[in-house]
């Protein structure tokens, strides 16, 4: 009788890109550690090439594998050809490292990076033979199903599928959770007791216990800074947070949920970082070494969920960046090093770090890339140390008025400064804008075309040639949770298309300009799922049953099926796209990200008056994130 691995190897000859499913990458940790008696499957609900490009997944994978009692393995969503072969041959969804069926793991963690992945979670659970809803797994011998990632800032649409939701930065929280599970297995695993104790870990939410009016037991482990004699970490949270544990937040069902304080890493110089990342078997979307510079953002762009969700602002020391960068290159052989954060040019020690790395990267023939820059943060001296292929900037709006509305502190003079970059050798520019922003008019769209004309003229004047390429990409504004614009309406699909066609016509006659935009229907669905409540779990199930999966892929997305799912379940999509009264209780109000709701409301009002707020690097603006740890704001 052939083993499962032998059966898997046979079907790999019949599928596209079989290396997606083989495992065995260079730097794979030891899966046969003598002390390891617990197994965690880290699942990314998209294909290998995308999941392997995710830095968060890499951090969690190596952090758990550093624990003596645990091994962490990976699993990605399989394409249709692989799923057909697996179903035809009775092969359940399996891990890459040891080809173990997912159902045999102690816990399974899903990374929810964007809303259009939700149906793929159900797809992977079905292939694994695991019931979708946590309520249907209570009496079976199933793994704990855990969710993490930025989408957990609003757990409501998917919480029915998970036993545990980790809100915030996961590395310390997941390690604390792993230690807890290990303790409970040694005592005799009791699912309810695990969930009760898990809620004592900062950032952890157990949906089945959401309405329990109990305070966390002090014996629970937590990702704070106090360690018990058993080696597990004990609860250390602010008094104000402890007093609020019983909760004053009302869910859409009318019952109260306890407040969940986001998990946060205080010192990025001490937190785990993978110095031996996996080297993928095939080319992936971001095939390079990635050095995280800092977390949080001081800009305060009012549409940007990441900018508020990842506060407080914390940086790594220059020496930490230098040492980690060298180690990753030495341990992988990558020929590109990306300096990554929400806006790399804002990193205080960026020039110092790249100068110190120059001799090393030159010797190793490694390029340094800066993928995320603000126009007013780019230091022209960096051009001597980075590759000169293409510059990427995000003005977001075409006029100064609208940039003030969204608090994008970029001026026309900053845009004109791109001339210095042309002089440094750059020949192409990628520009990112948004359509459908609050208060937007046709004049604001005209401003996007005007920026492109100015840049082209600037290039001709500076370089004396006309071979510049300007790539314009326009996404649609989506009112995301925990932002100042979370209460705004989502423009309709018809409005999206009207604006896209209008701008396309404005850009058509400008030489060297290409224009791309996001699909209108996927933008509307993303908006609905982002601000949804508990009713959407049934919609997601219905959509999956009707054939929806890989919804982030244009060739797979079927908006009509999603519309049908809403109709069958009896939920109106319009309930989630219209403007929300500012005094309404929001599905995610019980999540405390550190940023006060009153601050978001004040920022919304300032935005509608086109008033700007200074970058918090120039002084603390009092958003509230300081309560989560040492914030760099105001300390530079």
Long-range contacts (C-beta under 8 A, 24 or more apart in sequence): 4-91, 4-94, 4-99, 4-101, 5-99, 7-89, 7-91, 8-91, 8-94, 8-99, 10-89, 11-82, 11-85, 11-86, 11-89, 11-91, 14-81, 14-85, 15-79, 15-81, 15-82, 15-85, 16-79, 16-81, 17-48, 17-282, 19-281, 19-282, 20-47, 20-48, 20-49, 20-76, 20-78, 20-79, 20-82, 20-281, 20-282, 21-48, 21-78, 21-82, 21-96, 22-96, 22-281, 23-74, 23-95, 23-96, 23-97, 23-99, 24-96, 24-281, 25-278, 25-279, 25-280, 25-281, 26-278, 26-279, 26-332, 27-276, 27-277, 27-278, 27-279, 27-331, 27-332, 28-97, 28-278, 29-62, 29-65, 29-71, 29-72, 31-71, 31-73, 31-97, 31-98, 33-68, 33-71, 35-68, 35-69, 36-68, 36-69, 36-70, 36-71, 37-69, 37-185, 38-69, 38-70, 38-71, 38-106, 38-178, 38-181, 38-182, 38-185, 39-70, 39-71, 39-72, 39-73, 39-100, 39-104, 39-105, 39-106, 39-107, 40-64, 40-70, 40-71, 40-72, 40-73, 40-105, 40-106, 40-107, 40-108, 40-109, 40-178, 41-72, 41-73, 41-74, 41-75, 41-95, 41-100, 41-102, 41-105, 41-107, 41-108, 41-109, 41-143, 42-72, 42-73, 42-74, 42-75, 42-109, 42-111, 43-74, 43-75, 43-76, 43-102, 43-108, 43-109, 43-110, 43-111, 43-121, 43-124, 44-74, 44-75, 44-76, 44-77, 44-110, 44-111, 44-113, 45-76, 45-77, 45-110, 45-111, 45-112, 45-117, 45-120, 45-121, 45-123, 45-124, 46-76, 46-77, 46-117, 46-120, 46-550, 46-552, 47-76, 47-77, 47-79, 48-76, 48-280, 48-282, 48-284, 49-280, 49-282, 49-283, 49-284, 49-285, 50-284, 50-285, 51-76, 51-77, 51-111, 52-76, 52-278, 52-280, 52-284, 53-284, 53-285, 53-286, 53-287, 54-111, 54-113, 55-290, 55-292, 55-340, 56-111, 56-113, 56-148, 56-149, 56-170, 57-111, 58-274, 58-277, 58-278, 58-290, 59-170, 59-171, 59-272, 59-273, 59-274, 60-109, 60-111, 60-148, 60-170, 60-171, 60-174, 61-274, 61-278, 62-272, 62-274, 62-276, 62-277, 63-171, 63-174, 63-175, 63-272, 63-274, 64-174, 64-175, 64-178, 66-272, 67-175, 67-178, 67-179, 69-178, 69-182, 70-178, 70-182, 71-97, 73-97, 73-98, 73-100, 73-105, 75-102, 75-124, 77-120, 77-123, 77-124, 77-549, 77-550, 78-127, 83-127, 86-127, 87-127, 92-127, 92-128, 92-129, 93-124, 93-127, 93-128, 101-128, 101-129, 102-128, 102-130, 102-143, 103-128, 103-129, 103-130, 103-142, 103-143, 104-143, 105-143, 106-143, 106-144, 106-181, 106-185, 107-143, 107-144, 107-145, 107-146, 107-177, 107-178, 107-181, 108-143, 108-144, 108-145, 108-146, 109-146, 109-147, 109-148, 109-174, 110-145, 110-146, 110-147, 110-148, 110-149, 110-162, 111-148, 111-149, 112-147, 112-148, 112-149, 112-150, 112-151, 112-152, 112-158, 113-149, 113-150, 113-151, 114-150, 114-151, 114-526, 114-552, 115-151, 115-157, 115-525, 115-526, 115-529, 115-530, 116-522, 116-525, 116-526, 116-529, 116-551, 116-552, 116-557, 117-151, 117-551, 117-552, 118-157, 118-158, 118-529, 118-540, 118-551, 119-540, 119-543, 119-544, 119-548, 119-549, 119-551, 120-549, 120-550, 120-551, 121-158, 121-161, 122-161, 122-540, 122-541, 122-544, 122-549, 123-544, 123-549, 125-161, 132-161, 132-541, 133-160, 133-161, 133-537, 134-160, 134-161, 134-162, 134-163, 134-207, 134-208, 135-160, 135-208, 137-163, 138-191, 144-181, 144-191, 144-194, 146-177, 148-174, 150-305, 150-306, 150-309, 151-530, 152-205, 153-305, 153-309, 153-481, 153-482, 153-588, 153-591, 153-593, 154-481, 154-530, 154-531, 154-532, 154-587, 154-588, 154-591, 155-205, 155-207, 155-588, 155-591, 156-251, 156-252, 156-532, 156-533, 156-534, 156-536, 156-587, 156-588, 157-529, 157-532, 157-533, 157-534, 157-536, 157-537, 157-540, 158-536, 158-537, 158-540, 159-205, 159-207, 159-210, 159-534, 159-537, 160-207, 160-534, 160-537, 161-537, 162-207, 163-191, 163-195, 163-206, 163-207, 163-208, 164-195, 164-198, 164-204, 164-205, 164-206, 165-204, 165-205, 165-206, 165-207, 166-203, 166-204, 166-205, 166-263, 167-203, 167-204, 167-205, 167-260, 167-262, 167-263, 167-591, 167-593, 168-202, 168-203, 168-262, 168-263, 168-264, 168-593, 169-203, 169-262, 169-263, 169-264, 169-265, 169-295, 169-310, 170-203, 170-263, 171-265, 171-271, 171-272, 172-223, 172-263, 172-265, 172-271, 173-201, 173-202, 173-203, 173-204, 173-223, 173-263, 175-223, 175-272, 176-201, 176-221, 176-222, 176-223, 176-232, 176-233, 177-201, 177-204, 177-221, 179-221, 179-231, 179-232, 179-233, 180-220, 180-221, 180-232, 183-221, 183-230, 183-232, 196-220, 197-221, 199-258, 200-235, 201-263, 202-235, 202-237, 202-261, 202-262, 202-263, 202-264, 203-260, 203-261, 203-262, 203-263, 203-264, 204-260, 204-263, 205-260, 205-591, 210-251, 210-255, 210-257, 210-258, 211-251, 211-255, 211-256, 211-257, 212-258, 213-246, 213-247, 213-256, 213-258, 214-246, 215-242, 215-245, 215-246, 216-245, 223-263, 225-266, 237-261, 238-627, 240-627, 241-592, 244-592, 247-590, 249-585, 249-589, 249-590, 250-585, 250-589, 251-533, 251-534, 251-587, 251-590, 252-533, 252-534, 252-535, 252-587, 253-534, 257-590, 258-590, 259-590, 259-591, 259-592, 260-590, 260-591, 260-592, 261-592, 261-594, 261-628, 262-309, 262-591, 262-592, 262-593, 262-594, 262-628, 264-312, 264-594, 264-628, 264-629, 265-295, 265-314, 265-629, 266-314, 266-628, 266-629, 266-630, 267-314, 267-630, 268-292, 268-294, 268-295, 268-314, 268-315, 268-316, 268-320, 269-316, 269-317, 269-320, 273-324, 274-328, 275-324, 275-327, 275-328, 275-331, 276-327, 276-328, 276-331, 276-332, 277-328, 277-331, 277-332, 279-332, 279-333, 279-334, 286-338, 287-334, 287-336, 288-334, 288-335, 288-336, 288-337, 288-338, 288-369, 289-325, 289-328, 289-329, 289-332, 289-334, 289-336, 289-337, 289-338, 290-337, 290-338, 290-340, 291-321, 291-324, 291-325, 291-328, 291-337, 291-338, 291-339, 291-340, 292-316, 292-340, 292-341, 293-321, 293-339, 293-340, 293-341, 293-344, 293-347, 293-350, 293-353, 294-341, 294-346, 294-347, 294-632, 295-341, 296-342, 296-625, 296-631, 296-632, 297-342, 297-343, 297-346, 298-346, 298-615, 298-616, 298-617, 298-618, 298-632, 298-633, 299-342, 299-343, 299-346, 299-374, 299-407, 299-408, 299-409, 299-615, 300-407, 300-603, 300-613, 300-615, 300-616, 300-621, 300-623, 301-396, 301-406, 301-407, 301-408, 302-405, 302-406, 302-407, 302-483, 302-484, 302-485, 302-603, 302-604, 302-607, 303-396, 303-406, 303-434, 303-437, 303-477, 303-479, 303-480, 303-483, 303-485, 304-483, 305-480, 305-481, 305-482, 305-483, 306-342, 307-342, 307-483, 308-482, 308-483, 308-593, 308-595, 308-600, 308-623, 309-482, 309-593, 310-342, 311-593, 311-594, 311-595, 311-623, 311-625, 311-628, 311-631, 312-594, 312-625, 312-626, 312-628, 312-629, 312-630, 312-631, 312-632, 312-633, 313-616, 313-617, 313-625, 313-631, 313-632, 313-633, 314-629, 314-630, 314-631, 314-632, 315-347, 315-348, 315-349, 315-632, 317-349, 318-349, 318-352, 318-353, 318-356, 321-349, 321-353, 322-353, 322-356, 322-357, 325-353, 325-357, 326-357, 326-360, 329-360, 329-361, 329-364, 329-366, 334-366, 335-364, 335-365, 335-366, 335-367, 336-366, 336-367, 336-368, 336-369, 336-387, 337-361, 337-366, 337-367, 337-368, 337-369, 338-368, 338-369, 338-370, 338-371, 339-368, 339-369, 339-370, 340-371, 340-372, 341-372, 342-372, 343-372, 343-373, 343-374, 343-377, 344-370, 344-371, 344-372, 344-373, 345-370, 345-372, 345-373, 345-374, 345-377, 345-378, 345-379, 345-382, 346-374, 346-377, 346-617, 348-636, 350-379, 350-382, 351-379, 351-381, 351-382, 354-382, 354-385, 354-386, 355-385, 357-385, 358-385, 374-410, 375-410, 375-414, 375-415, 375-417, 375-418, 376-409, 376-410, 376-411, 376-414, 376-417, 378-417, 378-421, 380-420, 380-421, 380-424, 383-421, 383-424, 383-425, 383-426, 384-424, 388-424, 388-425, 388-426, 388-427, 389-426, 389-428, 390-426, 390-427, 390-428, 390-429, 390-430, 390-471, 391-418, 391-421, 391-426, 391-428, 391-429, 391-430, 392-429, 392-430, 392-432, 393-418, 393-429, 393-430, 393-431, 393-432, 394-431, 394-432, 394-433, 395-431, 395-432, 395-433, 395-451, 396-432, 396-433, 396-434, 396-437, 397-433, 397-434, 397-437, 397-440, 397-444, 397-447, 397-448, 398-433, 398-444, 398-445, 398-446, 398-447, 398-448, 398-449, 398-450, 398-451, 399-443, 399-444, 399-447, 401-444, 401-610, 402-437, 402-439, 402-440, 402-444, 402-447, 404-610, 404-611, 404-612, 405-437, 405-438, 405-439, 405-607, 405-608, 405-610, 406-434, 406-437, 406-438, 406-485, 406-607, 407-603, 407-606, 407-607, 407-612, 407-613, 409-612, 409-614, 409-615, 415-451, 415-454, 415-455, 416-454, 416-458, 418-455, 418-458, 419-458, 419-459, 419-461, 419-462, 422-458, 422-459, 422-462, 422-463, 422-468, 423-462, 423-463, 427-467, 427-468, 427-469, 428-468, 428-469, 428-470, 428-471, 429-455, 429-468, 429-469, 429-470, 429-471, 430-471, 430-473, 431-470, 431-471, 431-472, 431-473, 432-473, 432-474, 432-475, 433-472, 433-473, 433-474, 433-475, 434-474, 434-475, 434-476, 434-477, 435-474, 435-475, 435-476, 435-477, 435-496, 435-499, 435-500, 435-503, 435-517, 436-476, 436-477, 436-490, 436-491, 436-495, 436-496, 436-499, 437-477, 438-477, 438-485, 438-488, 438-607, 438-608, 439-608, 439-610, 440-499, 442-502, 445-499, 445-502, 445-503, 445-506, 446-506, 448-472, 448-474, 448-503, 448-506, 448-507, 449-503, 449-506, 449-507, 449-510, 452-507, 452-510, 452-513, 453-510, 456-510, 456-511, 456-512, 456-513, 466-511, 466-512, 467-512, 468-512, 469-512, 469-513, 469-514, 470-510, 470-512, 470-513, 470-514, 471-513, 471-514, 471-516, 472-507, 472-513, 472-514, 472-515, 472-516, 473-515, 473-516, 473-517, 474-500, 474-503, 474-515, 474-516, 474-517, 474-518, 475-517, 475-518, 475-523, 476-517, 476-518, 476-520, 476-523, 478-523, 478-526, 478-527, 478-530, 479-527, 479-530, 479-531, 480-530, 480-531, 481-530, 481-531, 481-586, 481-588, 482-588, 482-591, 482-593, 482-595, 482-600, 483-600, 484-600, 484-601, 484-603, 484-604, 484-607, 485-604, 485-607, 486-531, 486-580, 486-586, 486-600, 487-579, 487-580, 487-581, 487-582, 487-604, 488-579, 489-577, 489-578, 489-579, 490-523, 490-524, 490-527, 490-528, 490-576, 490-577, 490-578, 492-524, 492-577, 493-520, 493-521, 493-524, 496-520, 496-523, 496-524, 519-554, 519-557, 521-557, 521-559, 522-551, 522-552, 522-557, 522-559, 524-573, 524-577, 525-551, 525-559, 525-562, 527-576, 527-577, 528-573, 528-576, 528-577, 531-576, 531-580, 531-586, 531-587, 532-576, 532-587, 533-587, 534-587, 535-569, 535-571, 536-571, 538-569, 538-571, 539-565, 539-566, 539-569, 539-571, 540-565, 542-568, 542-569, 593-625, 594-623, 594-624, 594-625, 594-626, 594-627, 594-628, 595-623, 595-624, 595-625, 596-623, 596-624, 599-623, 599-624
